[in-house]
Amino acid sequence: MQLPDIEDVCALVHDAWTVAKRESGLTSRKSEQGEELMVPYAELSESAKDLDRATVRAVYNAIHRCCPAPTHSELADPTTNAQL
């Protein structure tokens, strides 16, 4: 199964997190190092981006465990309905 580029998904996840925080009334959220996190993903430090990357990787790993890739023989057999 081909999943989207992790950086693209991280940016979307981070944006969704920021929107949720703002909707709950927060206007600022800082990391333990004091970095403002409620900024666009592209403006985050690499260490802050790693927080989003860890989340997306965990989701990707869960998807792979739940939906293993079809085997070569499944792909060759049209009766299995296997998809790439």
PDB file of N, CA, C and O in Angstrom:
ATOM      1  N   MET A   1       0.852  -1.175   0.000  1.00  0.00           N
ATOM      2  CA  MET A   1       0.000   0.000   0.000  1.00  0.00           C
ATOM      3  C   MET A   1       0.896   1.236   0.000  1.00  0.00           C
ATOM      4  O   MET A   1       1.788   1.374   0.837  1.00  0.00           O
ATOM      5  N   GLN A   2       0.648   2.107  -0.929  1.00  0.00           N
ATOM      6  CA  GLN A   2       1.434   3.339  -1.038  1.00  0.00           C
ATOM      7  C   GLN A   2       0.742   4.438  -0.247  1.00  0.00           C
ATOM      8  O   GLN A   2      -0.371   4.845  -0.580  1.00  0.00           O
ATOM      9  N   LEU A   3       1.394   4.911   0.788  1.00  0.00           N
ATOM     10  CA  LEU A   3       0.847   5.994   1.609  1.00  0.00           C
ATOM     11  C   LEU A   3       1.450   7.328   1.165  1.00  0.00           C
ATOM     12  O   LEU A   3       2.538   7.358   0.590  1.00  0.00           O
ATOM     13  N   PRO A   4       0.749   8.424   1.430  1.00  0.00           N
ATOM     14  CA  PRO A   4       1.259   9.739   1.019  1.00  0.00           C
ATOM     15  C   PRO A   4       2.598  10.061   1.680  1.00  0.00           C
ATOM     16  O   PRO A   4       2.959   9.476   2.701  1.00  0.00           O
ATOM     17  N   ASP A   5       3.316  10.991   1.086  1.00  0.00           N
ATOM     18  CA  ASP A   5       4.585  11.449   1.627  1.00  0.00           C
ATOM     19  C   ASP A   5       4.398  11.910   3.067  1.00  0.00           C
ATOM     20  O   ASP A   5       3.476  12.668   3.369  1.00  0.00           O
ATOM     21  N   ILE A   6       5.268  11.454   3.943  1.00  0.00           N
ATOM     22  CA  ILE A   6       5.122  11.736   5.373  1.00  0.00           C
ATOM     23  C   ILE A   6       5.154  13.234   5.672  1.00  0.00           C
ATOM     24  O   ILE A   6       4.423  13.691   6.551  1.00  0.00           O
ATOM     25  N   GLU A   7       5.967  13.998   4.979  1.00  0.00           N
ATOM     26  CA  GLU A   7       6.042  15.441   5.251  1.00  0.00           C
ATOM     27  C   GLU A   7       4.740  16.146   4.879  1.00  0.00           C
ATOM     28  O   GLU A   7       4.317  17.074   5.568  1.00  0.00           O
ATOM     29  N   ASP A   8       4.106  15.710   3.794  1.00  0.00           N
ATOM     30  CA  ASP A   8       2.821  16.292   3.410  1.00  0.00           C
ATOM     31  C   ASP A   8       1.770  16.021   4.481  1.00  0.00           C
ATOM     32  O   ASP A   8       1.005  16.912   4.851  1.00  0.00           O
ATOM     33  N   VAL A   9       1.738  14.792   4.973  1.00  0.00           N
ATOM     34  CA  VAL A   9       0.763  14.431   5.997  1.00  0.00           C
ATOM     35  C   VAL A   9       1.080  15.141   7.314  1.00  0.00           C
ATOM     36  O   VAL A   9       0.170  15.594   8.007  1.00  0.00           O
ATOM     37  N   CYS A  10       2.352  15.239   7.657  1.00  0.00           N
ATOM     38  CA  CYS A  10       2.737  15.950   8.883  1.00  0.00           C
ATOM     39  C   CYS A  10       2.243  17.395   8.867  1.00  0.00           C
ATOM     40  O   CYS A  10       1.746  17.899   9.874  1.00  0.00           O
ATOM     41  N   ALA A  11       2.382  18.050   7.727  1.00  0.00           N
ATOM     42  CA  ALA A  11       1.924  19.442   7.629  1.00  0.00           C
ATOM     43  C   ALA A  11       0.418  19.517   7.838  1.00  0.00           C
ATOM     44  O   ALA A  11      -0.064  20.420   8.522  1.00  0.00           O
ATOM     45  N   LEU A  12      -0.332  18.586   7.262  1.00  0.00           N
ATOM     46  CA  LEU A  12      -1.780  18.582   7.438  1.00  0.00           C
ATOM     47  C   LEU A  12      -2.174  18.267   8.880  1.00  0.00           C
ATOM     48  O   LEU A  12      -3.081  18.892   9.429  1.00  0.00           O
ATOM     49  N   VAL A  13      -1.496  17.305   9.486  1.00  0.00           N
ATOM     50  CA  VAL A  13      -1.767  16.952  10.882  1.00  0.00           C
ATOM     51  C   VAL A  13      -1.458  18.137  11.793  1.00  0.00           C
ATOM     52  O   VAL A  13      -2.228  18.450  12.702  1.00  0.00           O
ATOM     53  N   HIS A  14      -0.341  18.783  11.546  1.00  0.00           N
ATOM     54  CA  HIS A  14       0.030  19.933  12.373  1.00  0.00           C
ATOM     55  C   HIS A  14      -0.993  21.061  12.221  1.00  0.00           C
ATOM     56  O   HIS A  14      -1.388  21.685  13.206  1.00  0.00           O
ATOM     57  N   ASP A  15      -1.417  21.316  10.988  1.00  0.00           N
ATOM     58  CA  ASP A  15      -2.431  22.343  10.763  1.00  0.00           C
ATOM     59  C   ASP A  15      -3.727  22.007  11.500  1.00  0.00           C
ATOM     60  O   ASP A  15      -4.337  22.883  12.112  1.00  0.00           O
ATOM     61  N   ALA A  16      -4.146  20.750  11.445  1.00  0.00           N
ATOM     62  CA  ALA A  16      -5.369  20.328  12.136  1.00  0.00           C
ATOM     63  C   ALA A  16      -5.220  20.497  13.648  1.00  0.00           C
ATOM     64  O   ALA A  16      -6.157  20.928  14.320  1.00  0.00           O
ATOM     65  N   TRP A  17      -4.059  20.161  14.178  1.00  0.00           N
ATOM     66  CA  TRP A  17      -3.786  20.337  15.612  1.00  0.00           C
ATOM     67  C   TRP A  17      -3.872  21.813  15.984  1.00  0.00           C
ATOM     68  O   TRP A  17      -4.464  22.169  17.002  1.00  0.00           O
ATOM     69  N   THR A  18      -3.278  22.668  15.154  1.00  0.00           N
ATOM     70  CA  THR A  18      -3.302  24.105  15.427  1.00  0.00           C
ATOM     71  C   THR A  18      -4.735  24.637  15.416  1.00  0.00           C
ATOM     72  O   THR A  18      -5.115  25.414  16.292  1.00  0.00           O
ATOM     73  N   VAL A  19      -5.523  24.226  14.438  1.00  0.00           N
ATOM     74  CA  VAL A  19      -6.922  24.664  14.360  1.00  0.00           C
ATOM     75  C   VAL A  19      -7.686  24.207  15.594  1.00  0.00           C
ATOM     76  O   VAL A  19      -8.441  24.984  16.178  1.00  0.00           O
ATOM     77  N   ALA A  20      -7.498  22.950  15.998  1.00  0.00           N
ATOM     78  CA  ALA A  20      -8.195  22.429  17.179  1.00  0.00           C
ATOM     79  C   ALA A  20      -7.816  23.217  18.434  1.00  0.00           C
ATOM     80  O   ALA A  20      -8.677  23.520  19.260  1.00  0.00           O
ATOM     81  N   LYS A  21      -6.548  23.545  18.579  1.00  0.00           N
ATOM     82  CA  LYS A  21      -6.105  24.330  19.738  1.00  0.00           C
ATOM     83  C   LYS A  21      -6.739  25.720  19.730  1.00  0.00           C
ATOM     84  O   LYS A  21      -7.213  26.205  20.757  1.00  0.00           O
ATOM     85  N   ARG A  22      -6.741  26.351  18.558  1.00  0.00           N
ATOM     86  CA  ARG A  22      -7.338  27.691  18.453  1.00  0.00           C
ATOM     87  C   ARG A  22      -8.841  27.644  18.740  1.00  0.00           C
ATOM     88  O   ARG A  22      -9.374  28.534  19.403  1.00  0.00           O
ATOM     89  N   GLU A  23      -9.519  26.612  18.243  1.00  0.00           N
ATOM     90  CA  GLU A  23     -10.953  26.478  18.486  1.00  0.00           C
ATOM     91  C   GLU A  23     -11.268  26.255  19.960  1.00  0.00           C
ATOM     92  O   GLU A  23     -12.360  26.585  20.422  1.00  0.00           O
ATOM     93  N   SER A  24     -10.316  25.698  20.694  1.00  0.00           N
ATOM     94  CA  SER A  24     -10.527  25.497  22.137  1.00  0.00           C
ATOM     95  C   SER A  24     -10.108  26.721  22.946  1.00  0.00           C
ATOM     96  O   SER A  24     -10.173  26.715  24.175  1.00  0.00           O
ATOM     97  N   GLY A  25      -9.676  27.777  22.239  1.00  0.00           N
ATOM     98  CA  GLY A  25      -9.360  29.025  22.916  1.00  0.00           C
ATOM     99  C   GLY A  25      -7.887  29.296  23.143  1.00  0.00           C
ATOM    100  O   GLY A  25      -7.531  30.363  23.643  1.00  0.00           O
ATOM    101  N   LEU A  26      -7.025  28.364  22.789  1.00  0.00           N
ATOM    102  CA  LEU A  26      -5.586  28.577  22.968  1.00  0.00           C
ATOM    103  C   LEU A  26      -5.041  29.436  21.833  1.00  0.00           C
ATOM    104  O   LEU A  26      -5.454  29.291  20.682  1.00  0.00           O
ATOM    105  N   THR A  27      -4.139  30.306  22.153  1.00  0.00           N
ATOM    106  CA  THR A  27      -3.492  31.134  21.126  1.00  0.00           C
ATOM    107  C   THR A  27      -1.992  30.892  21.073  1.00  0.00           C
ATOM    108  O   THR A  27      -1.310  31.386  20.175  1.00  0.00           O
ATOM    109  N   SER A  28      -1.480  30.134  22.030  1.00  0.00           N
ATOM    110  CA  SER A  28      -0.049  29.869  22.079  1.00  0.00           C
ATOM    111  C   SER A  28       0.177  28.517  22.738  1.00  0.00           C
ATOM    112  O   SER A  28      -0.512  28.145  23.688  1.00  0.00           O
ATOM    113  N   ARG A  29       1.145  27.803  22.219  1.00  0.00           N
ATOM    114  CA  ARG A  29       1.573  26.536  22.833  1.00  0.00           C
ATOM    115  C   ARG A  29       3.060  26.413  22.587  1.00  0.00           C
ATOM    116  O   ARG A  29       3.507  26.431  21.440  1.00  0.00           O
ATOM    117  N   LYS A  30       3.826  26.288  23.649  1.00  0.00           N
ATOM    118  CA  LYS A  30       5.280  26.226  23.535  1.00  0.00           C
ATOM    119  C   LYS A  30       5.791  24.835  23.867  1.00  0.00           C
ATOM    120  O   LYS A  30       5.204  24.115  24.674  1.00  0.00           O
ATOM    121  N   SER A  31       6.887  24.477  23.233  1.00  0.00           N
ATOM    122  CA  SER A  31       7.550  23.211  23.534  1.00  0.00           C
ATOM    123  C   SER A  31       8.263  23.336  24.878  1.00  0.00           C
ATOM    124  O   SER A  31       8.320  24.420  25.458  1.00  0.00           O
ATOM    125  N   GLU A  32       8.795  22.243  25.358  1.00  0.00           N
ATOM    126  CA  GLU A  32       9.558  22.280  26.605  1.00  0.00           C
ATOM    127  C   GLU A  32      10.782  23.180  26.482  1.00  0.00           C
ATOM    128  O   GLU A  32      11.282  23.687  27.486  1.00  0.00           O
ATOM    129  N   GLN A  33      11.264  23.382  25.261  1.00  0.00           N
ATOM    130  CA  GLN A  33      12.418  24.246  25.028  1.00  0.00           C
ATOM    131  C   GLN A  33      12.004  25.709  24.823  1.00  0.00           C
ATOM    132  O   GLN A  33      12.862  26.576  24.655  1.00  0.00           O
ATOM    133  N   GLY A  34      10.706  25.985  24.834  1.00  0.00           N
ATOM    134  CA  GLY A  34      10.222  27.345  24.696  1.00  0.00           C
ATOM    135  C   GLY A  34       9.868  27.764  23.276  1.00  0.00           C
ATOM    136  O   GLY A  34       9.533  28.926  23.042  1.00  0.00           O
ATOM    137  N   GLU A  35       9.934  26.847  22.338  1.00  0.00           N
ATOM    138  CA  GLU A  35       9.595  27.171  20.953  1.00  0.00           C
ATOM    139  C   GLU A  35       8.083  27.246  20.773  1.00  0.00           C
ATOM    140  O   GLU A  35       7.352  26.375  21.245  1.00  0.00           O
ATOM    141  N   GLU A  36       7.621  28.282  20.094  1.00  0.00           N
ATOM    142  CA  GLU A  36       6.194  28.391  19.775  1.00  0.00           C
ATOM    143  C   GLU A  36       5.837  27.316  18.761  1.00  0.00           C
ATOM    144  O   GLU A  36       6.479  27.201  17.718  1.00  0.00           O
ATOM    145  N   LEU A  37       4.800  26.519  19.071  1.00  0.00           N
ATOM    146  CA  LEU A  37       4.407  25.412  18.202  1.00  0.00           C
ATOM    147  C   LEU A  37       3.197  25.730  17.339  1.00  0.00           C
ATOM    148  O   LEU A  37       2.935  25.030  16.361  1.00  0.00           O
ATOM    149  N   MET A  38       2.458  26.769  17.684  1.00  0.00           N
ATOM    150  CA  MET A  38       1.255  27.106  16.925  1.00  0.00           C
ATOM    151  C   MET A  38       1.592  28.045  15.765  1.00  0.00           C
ATOM    152  O   MET A  38       1.071  29.154  15.653  1.00  0.00           O
ATOM    153  N   VAL A  39       2.474  27.556  14.921  1.00  0.00           N
ATOM    154  CA  VAL A  39       2.902  28.252  13.703  1.00  0.00           C
ATOM    155  C   VAL A  39       2.778  27.253  12.558  1.00  0.00           C
ATOM    156  O   VAL A  39       2.633  26.057  12.811  1.00  0.00           O
ATOM    157  N   PRO A  40       2.830  27.704  11.310  1.00  0.00           N
ATOM    158  CA  PRO A  40       2.801  26.745  10.202  1.00  0.00           C
ATOM    159  C   PRO A  40       3.929  25.712  10.316  1.00  0.00           C
ATOM    160  O   PRO A  40       5.016  26.006  10.812  1.00  0.00           O
ATOM    161  N   TYR A  41       3.643  24.513   9.850  1.00  0.00           N
ATOM    162  CA  TYR A  41       4.604  23.412   9.928  1.00  0.00           C
ATOM    163  C   TYR A  41       5.969  23.792   9.368  1.00  0.00           C
ATOM    164  O   TYR A  41       6.999  23.445   9.947  1.00  0.00           O
ATOM    165  N   ALA A  42       5.979  24.498   8.255  1.00  0.00           N
ATOM    166  CA  ALA A  42       7.248  24.877   7.609  1.00  0.00           C
ATOM    167  C   ALA A  42       8.117  25.750   8.497  1.00  0.00           C
ATOM    168  O   ALA A  42       9.332  25.802   8.307  1.00  0.00           O
ATOM    169  N   GLU A  43       7.521  26.436   9.462  1.00  0.00           N
ATOM    170  CA  GLU A  43       8.273  27.322  10.343  1.00  0.00           C
ATOM    171  C   GLU A  43       8.796  26.635  11.601  1.00  0.00           C
ATOM    172  O   GLU A  43       9.534  27.246  12.374  1.00  0.00           O
ATOM    173  N   LEU A  44       8.430  25.390  11.813  1.00  0.00           N
ATOM    174  CA  LEU A  44       8.885  24.663  13.003  1.00  0.00           C
ATOM    175  C   LEU A  44      10.346  24.247  12.868  1.00  0.00           C
ATOM    176  O   LEU A  44      10.854  24.059  11.763  1.00  0.00           O
ATOM    177  N   SER A  45      11.005  24.108  14.003  1.00  0.00           N
ATOM    178  CA  SER A  45      12.356  23.536  14.010  1.00  0.00           C
ATOM    179  C   SER A  45      12.249  22.050  13.673  1.00  0.00           C
ATOM    180  O   SER A  45      11.165  21.472  13.744  1.00  0.00           O
ATOM    181  N   GLU A  46      13.349  21.445  13.315  1.00  0.00           N
ATOM    182  CA  GLU A  46      13.354  20.008  13.016  1.00  0.00           C
ATOM    183  C   GLU A  46      12.922  19.199  14.237  1.00  0.00           C
ATOM    184  O   GLU A  46      12.214  18.203  14.089  1.00  0.00           O
ATOM    185  N   SER A  47      13.330  19.601  15.425  1.00  0.00           N
ATOM    186  CA  SER A  47      12.935  18.845  16.620  1.00  0.00           C
ATOM    187  C   SER A  47      11.432  18.943  16.860  1.00  0.00           C
ATOM    188  O   SER A  47      10.818  17.979  17.316  1.00  0.00           O
ATOM    189  N   ALA A  48      10.832  20.094  16.559  1.00  0.00           N
ATOM    190  CA  ALA A  48       9.380  20.213  16.692  1.00  0.00           C
ATOM    191  C   ALA A  48       8.668  19.411  15.608  1.00  0.00           C
ATOM    192  O   ALA A  48       7.643  18.784  15.873  1.00  0.00           O
ATOM    193  N   LYS A  49       9.206  19.426  14.388  1.00  0.00           N
ATOM    194  CA  LYS A  49       8.620  18.624  13.314  1.00  0.00           C
ATOM    195  C   LYS A  49       8.667  17.139  13.651  1.00  0.00           C
ATOM    196  O   LYS A  49       7.785  16.379  13.252  1.00  0.00           O
ATOM    197  N   ASP A  50       9.690  16.730  14.383  1.00  0.00           N
ATOM    198  CA  ASP A  50       9.813  15.326  14.767  1.00  0.00           C
ATOM    199  C   ASP A  50       8.632  14.852  15.607  1.00  0.00           C
ATOM    200  O   ASP A  50       8.303  13.666  15.584  1.00  0.00           O
ATOM    201  N   LEU A  51       7.989  15.748  16.346  1.00  0.00           N
ATOM    202  CA  LEU A  51       6.796  15.379  17.118  1.00  0.00           C
ATOM    203  C   LEU A  51       5.679  14.954  16.166  1.00  0.00           C
ATOM    204  O   LEU A  51       5.025  13.934  16.386  1.00  0.00           O
ATOM    205  N   ASP A  52       5.463  15.732  15.118  1.00  0.00           N
ATOM    206  CA  ASP A  52       4.444  15.373  14.130  1.00  0.00           C
ATOM    207  C   ASP A  52       4.854  14.122  13.354  1.00  0.00           C
ATOM    208  O   ASP A  52       4.017  13.268  13.063  1.00  0.00           O
ATOM    209  N   ARG A  53       6.130  14.018  13.022  1.00  0.00           N
ATOM    210  CA  ARG A  53       6.599  12.834  12.280  1.00  0.00           C
ATOM    211  C   ARG A  53       6.368  11.561  13.086  1.00  0.00           C
ATOM    212  O   ARG A  53       5.978  10.537  12.525  1.00  0.00           O
ATOM    213  N   ALA A  54       6.603  11.614  14.390  1.00  0.00           N
ATOM    214  CA  ALA A  54       6.393  10.430  15.247  1.00  0.00           C
ATOM    215  C   ALA A  54       4.920  10.027  15.226  1.00  0.00           C
ATOM    216  O   ALA A  54       4.602   8.838  15.187  1.00  0.00           O
ATOM    217  N   THR A  55       4.028  11.006  15.252  1.00  0.00           N
ATOM    218  CA  THR A  55       2.597  10.719  15.207  1.00  0.00           C
ATOM    219  C   THR A  55       2.222  10.063  13.889  1.00  0.00           C
ATOM    220  O   THR A  55       1.542   9.037  13.874  1.00  0.00           O
ATOM    221  N   VAL A  56       2.657  10.643  12.796  1.00  0.00           N
ATOM    222  CA  VAL A  56       2.304  10.103  11.474  1.00  0.00           C
ATOM    223  C   VAL A  56       2.932   8.726  11.271  1.00  0.00           C
ATOM    224  O   VAL A  56       2.287   7.833  10.722  1.00  0.00           O
ATOM    225  N   ARG A  57       4.164   8.543  11.701  1.00  0.00           N
ATOM    226  CA  ARG A  57       4.793   7.216  11.572  1.00  0.00           C
ATOM    227  C   ARG A  57       4.016   6.169  12.363  1.00  0.00           C
ATOM    228  O   ARG A  57       3.859   5.039  11.900  1.00  0.00           O
ATOM    229  N   ALA A  58       3.527   6.528  13.552  1.00  0.00           N
ATOM    230  CA  ALA A  58       2.745   5.585  14.359  1.00  0.00           C
ATOM    231  C   ALA A  58       1.456   5.203  13.633  1.00  0.00           C
ATOM    232  O   ALA A  58       1.055   4.040  13.651  1.00  0.00           O
ATOM    233  N   VAL A  59       0.817   6.167  13.003  1.00  0.00           N
ATOM    234  CA  VAL A  59      -0.397   5.884  12.246  1.00  0.00           C
ATOM    235  C   VAL A  59      -0.065   5.021  11.031  1.00  0.00           C
ATOM    236  O   VAL A  59      -0.775   4.055  10.749  1.00  0.00           O
ATOM    237  N   TYR A  60       0.997   5.354  10.313  1.00  0.00           N
ATOM    238  CA  TYR A  60       1.401   4.553   9.155  1.00  0.00           C
ATOM    239  C   TYR A  60       1.712   3.113   9.573  1.00  0.00           C
ATOM    240  O   TYR A  60       1.331   2.172   8.877  1.00  0.00           O
ATOM    241  N   ASN A  61       2.391   2.938  10.687  1.00  0.00           N
ATOM    242  CA  ASN A  61       2.694   1.584  11.171  1.00  0.00           C
ATOM    243  C   ASN A  61       1.413   0.833  11.503  1.00  0.00           C
ATOM    244  O   ASN A  61       1.302  -0.359  11.214  1.00  0.00           O
ATOM    245  N   ALA A  62       0.442   1.519  12.109  1.00  0.00           N
ATOM    246  CA  ALA A  62      -0.838   0.872  12.425  1.00  0.00           C
ATOM    247  C   ALA A  62      -1.565   0.470  11.146  1.00  0.00           C
ATOM    248  O   ALA A  62      -2.142  -0.615  11.076  1.00  0.00           O
ATOM    249  N   ILE A  63      -1.541   1.327  10.146  1.00  0.00           N
ATOM    250  CA  ILE A  63      -2.180   1.005   8.866  1.00  0.00           C
ATOM    251  C   ILE A  63      -1.519  -0.222   8.248  1.00  0.00           C
ATOM    252  O   ILE A  63      -2.209  -1.116   7.756  1.00  0.00           O
ATOM    253  N   HIS A  64      -0.205  -0.272   8.267  1.00  0.00           N
ATOM    254  CA  HIS A  64       0.503  -1.426   7.687  1.00  0.00           C
ATOM    255  C   HIS A  64       0.182  -2.710   8.444  1.00  0.00           C
ATOM    256  O   HIS A  64       0.076  -3.773   7.833  1.00  0.00           O
ATOM    257  N   ARG A  65       0.027  -2.629   9.759  1.00  0.00           N
ATOM    258  CA  ARG A  65      -0.319  -3.831  10.535  1.00  0.00           C
ATOM    259  C   ARG A  65      -1.747  -4.280  10.247  1.00  0.00           C
ATOM    260  O   ARG A  65      -2.028  -5.478  10.209  1.00  0.00           O
ATOM    261  N   CYS A  66      -2.639  -3.329  10.047  1.00  0.00           N
ATOM    262  CA  CYS A  66      -4.046  -3.661   9.784  1.00  0.00           C
ATOM    263  C   CYS A  66      -4.292  -4.083   8.347  1.00  0.00           C
ATOM    264  O   CYS A  66      -5.189  -4.882   8.074  1.00  0.00           O
ATOM    265  N   CYS A  67      -3.511  -3.558   7.440  1.00  0.00           N
ATOM    266  CA  CYS A  67      -3.744  -3.759   6.006  1.00  0.00           C
ATOM    267  C   CYS A  67      -2.446  -4.167   5.326  1.00  0.00           C
ATOM    268  O   CYS A  67      -1.856  -3.369   4.596  1.00  0.00           O
ATOM    269  N   PRO A  68      -1.998  -5.382   5.550  1.00  0.00           N
ATOM    270  CA  PRO A  68      -0.729  -5.784   4.930  1.00  0.00           C
ATOM    271  C   PRO A  68      -0.801  -5.735   3.416  1.00  0.00           C
ATOM    272  O   PRO A  68      -1.861  -5.914   2.817  1.00  0.00           O
ATOM    273  N   ALA A  69       0.336  -5.494   2.821  1.00  0.00           N
ATOM    274  CA  ALA A  69       0.425  -5.433   1.360  1.00  0.00           C
ATOM    275  C   ALA A  69       0.096  -6.795   0.769  1.00  0.00           C
ATOM    276  O   ALA A  69       0.456  -7.826   1.337  1.00  0.00           O
ATOM    277  N   PRO A  70      -0.589  -6.802  -0.374  1.00  0.00           N
ATOM    278  CA  PRO A  70      -0.889  -8.087  -1.020  1.00  0.00           C
ATOM    279  C   PRO A  70       0.384  -8.760  -1.514  1.00  0.00           C
ATOM    280  O   PRO A  70       1.352  -8.099  -1.889  1.00  0.00           O
ATOM    281  N   THR A  71       0.362 -10.076  -1.505  1.00  0.00           N
ATOM    282  CA  THR A  71       1.508 -10.841  -2.001  1.00  0.00           C
ATOM    283  C   THR A  71       1.497 -10.828  -3.522  1.00  0.00           C
ATOM    284  O   THR A  71       0.504 -10.466  -4.154  1.00  0.00           O
ATOM    285  N   HIS A  72       2.622 -11.229  -4.087  1.00  0.00           N
ATOM    286  CA  HIS A  72       2.737 -11.286  -5.556  1.00  0.00           C
ATOM    287  C   HIS A  72       1.676 -12.219  -6.137  1.00  0.00           C
ATOM    288  O   HIS A  72       1.073 -11.898  -7.160  1.00  0.00           O
ATOM    289  N   SER A  73       1.439 -13.366  -5.504  1.00  0.00           N
ATOM    290  CA  SER A  73       0.452 -14.313  -6.040  1.00  0.00           C
ATOM    291  C   SER A  73      -0.961 -13.743  -5.933  1.00  0.00           C
ATOM    292  O   SER A  73      -1.793 -14.012  -6.800  1.00  0.00           O
ATOM    293  N   GLU A  74      -1.251 -12.968  -4.899  1.00  0.00           N
ATOM    294  CA  GLU A  74      -2.563 -12.331  -4.789  1.00  0.00           C
ATOM    295  C   GLU A  74      -2.759 -11.307  -5.901  1.00  0.00           C
ATOM    296  O   GLU A  74      -3.851 -11.182  -6.454  1.00  0.00           O
ATOM    297  N   LEU A  75      -1.702 -10.581  -6.223  1.00  0.00           N
ATOM    298  CA  LEU A  75      -1.793  -9.595  -7.288  1.00  0.00           C
ATOM    299  C   LEU A  75      -2.013 -10.256  -8.646  1.00  0.00           C
ATOM    300  O   LEU A  75      -2.697  -9.705  -9.508  1.00  0.00           O
ATOM    301  N   ALA A  76      -1.431 -11.438  -8.830  1.00  0.00           N
ATOM    302  CA  ALA A  76      -1.535 -12.136 -10.104  1.00  0.00           C
ATOM    303  C   ALA A  76      -2.878 -12.833 -10.274  1.00  0.00           C
ATOM    304  O   ALA A  76      -3.266 -13.152 -11.398  1.00  0.00           O
ATOM    305  N   ASP A  77      -3.600 -13.078  -9.171  1.00  0.00           N
ATOM    306  CA  ASP A  77      -4.869 -13.787  -9.215  1.00  0.00           C
ATOM    307  C   ASP A  77      -6.025 -12.784  -9.194  1.00  0.00           C
ATOM    308  O   ASP A  77      -6.278 -12.163  -8.161  1.00  0.00           O
ATOM    309  N   PRO A  78      -6.723 -12.616 -10.310  1.00  0.00           N
ATOM    310  CA  PRO A  78      -7.786 -11.615 -10.366  1.00  0.00           C
ATOM    311  C   PRO A  78      -8.963 -11.925  -9.447  1.00  0.00           C
ATOM    312  O   PRO A  78      -9.793 -11.046  -9.216  1.00  0.00           O
ATOM    313  N   THR A  79      -9.064 -13.129  -8.922  1.00  0.00           N
ATOM    314  CA  THR A  79     -10.203 -13.481  -8.055  1.00  0.00           C
ATOM    315  C   THR A  79      -9.982 -13.010  -6.619  1.00  0.00           C
ATOM    316  O   THR A  79     -10.906 -13.085  -5.810  1.00  0.00           O
ATOM    317  N   THR A  80      -8.785 -12.528  -6.279  1.00  0.00           N
ATOM    318  CA  THR A  80      -8.529 -12.113  -4.890  1.00  0.00           C
ATOM    319  C   THR A  80      -8.952 -10.686  -4.627  1.00  0.00           C
ATOM    320  O   THR A  80      -9.051 -10.281  -3.469  1.00  0.00           O
ATOM    321  N   ASN A  81      -9.205  -9.906  -5.676  1.00  0.00           N
ATOM    322  CA  ASN A  81      -9.553  -8.483  -5.526  1.00  0.00           C
ATOM    323  C   ASN A  81      -8.444  -7.685  -4.843  1.00  0.00           C
ATOM    324  O   ASN A  81      -8.713  -6.632  -4.266  1.00  0.00           O
ATOM    325  N   ALA A  82      -7.226  -8.160  -4.898  1.00  0.00           N
ATOM    326  CA  ALA A  82      -6.099  -7.432  -4.285  1.00  0.00           C
ATOM    327  C   ALA A  82      -5.830  -6.173  -5.081  1.00  0.00           C
ATOM    328  O   ALA A  82      -5.915  -6.158  -6.309  1.00  0.00           O
ATOM    329  N   GLN A  83      -5.505  -5.125  -4.360  1.00  0.00           N
ATOM    330  CA  GLN A  83      -5.186  -3.854  -5.002  1.00  0.00           C
ATOM    331  C   GLN A  83      -3.812  -3.397  -4.552  1.00  0.00           C
ATOM    332  O   GLN A  83      -3.356  -3.715  -3.453  1.00  0.00           O
ATOM    333  N   LEU A  84      -3.161  -2.640  -5.432  1.00  0.00           N
ATOM    334  CA  LEU A  84      -1.857  -2.064  -5.097  1.00  0.00           C
ATOM    335  C   LEU A  84      -2.022  -0.920  -4.163  1.00  0.00           C
ATOM    336  O   LEU A  84      -1.034  -0.303  -3.763  1.00  0.00           O
TER     337      LEU A  84
END
